[in-house]
Amino acid sequence: MPRSTTPQTLSREITISGRGLHGNHPCSVRLVPVSAPTGLVFVHTPTGTVIPAHADLAGDLVLATTLVKDGVRLQTIEHLLSALAGLEVEHLRIEVDAEELPILDGSAAPWVDAILQAGIHSLEGRRRFMKITRTVEIRNGDRWIRAIPFDGLRLRYVIDFPLPALGRQSRELSLTPEKYRRELGSARTFCLAQEIDQMRSRGLALGGSLDNAVVFGADGPLNESLRYEDEAVRHKMLDLVGDLALLGAPLLGLVEAHAAGHAMHVALAKAILADPSCWEWTEDAEPANVRSIFQPLVAQPA
Ligand SMILES: [Zn+2]
């Protein structure tokens, strides 16, 4: 599956229902194809509020990514956005009838399956990329994230938890729809068992269970099995793909993250958007000559 050169939407509409991870309320999401490029646009149907998936509208980034407009909140949008961005579906109307999107199985896989079942449809025109031309970095002590000039989109992520069951995990890959589906899309969200009481006392994770999250205790995961040995860092990359969708256009660059999370992902997107001198528009995603130079130098191809 080569990277698309045209803007894409879905071939037909689909509806997915479930419950929110944090509020545990039922929610139905209708993905509606568009006839011309619009970007990804949410509609909160009870109020009719139209909320473009854009970093400028992102707020409240503790444990999930939330869009806020005219007093309406849409929480936990990142896994759907990740599936759409990962599969290069960047133009869609997303109708949501509650304030938190369904958590489903805690990964992006159910969204990926639904999108592929609906089919992907090319729109007229050329796909435009934001190509990083100068490094942009956000740093907060030992935690940091940066976007570096690079042809293609490559992600490098490191997490480092004091809990031995999680420990240090790192992964790197150049993103294509096929690699997204195979390497990242099925990785589930995770938390530490010791955090659960504290989250619940704050009204968070009320819909959380071993059916939609990996819970790490002192001796290892409480779930029966992991989908990948390093499922946690893969999920962080899944989240990063979703949060970068808030740029409003696909990115070309190497994004490196160290112990980051939603707040830093979104801060990077905001910093890129705020400084047009560090990127430029291009329609050329992967110049062939650059690909052949880079590939033999990559230590950990994925
Ligand atoms: Zn997540």
Residues whose N, C-alpha, C, O or C-beta is under 5 A from the ligand:
A	BS01	ZN	T189 H235 D239
